[in-house]
């Protein structure tokens, strides 16, 4: 994991007084959040920008302008204070906040590495996981936390989400622009504190 972090930060370049911005993309249930938390734990003061917060109550995969706006503001100011437009419309208080002096921002979520937002991103990691594994994880996670209702509703939501996710990825193909491919599932010989990854050739 430290090797992957060093590689990503190396792609981001040297210190500029602004945070390094690393996008962590992959299909739903691939292990993006787990990877982001593990990388953030290695950098004191690192922050995460969750796509699930940014695209909350937005039409599926029609929120690219919000990601571009937030990353552009972060680049310009070295900090971020952004309230997605759907939040006040649906009674959600607060804002997405990243304070000045943050050394690393991990943009985590499905679509984080989309082509439209590639400019403000310093490094891009794609988490590759077999679809069946991702589906089992995703549905199990949603049922456990009740995010999308009961078991039947969670399965229905998953299928509705995939109906939008699959054509988006087929058109955008973010793995082709990734700086590294990270394996999001257990492999023989890879320990629990390790991660299998390969740099882009």
PyMOL commands that set and color helices and strands:
alter all, ss='L'
color gray80, all
select helices_A, chain A and resi 2-12+32-40+51-54+64-77+85-89+115-117+131-145+151-172+174-176
alter helices_A, ss='H'
color red, helices_A
select strands_A, chain A and resi 20-26+47-50+80-82+96-98+104-108+123-128+180-183+197-199
alter strands_A, ss='S'
color yellow, strands_A
deselect
rebuild
show_as cartoon
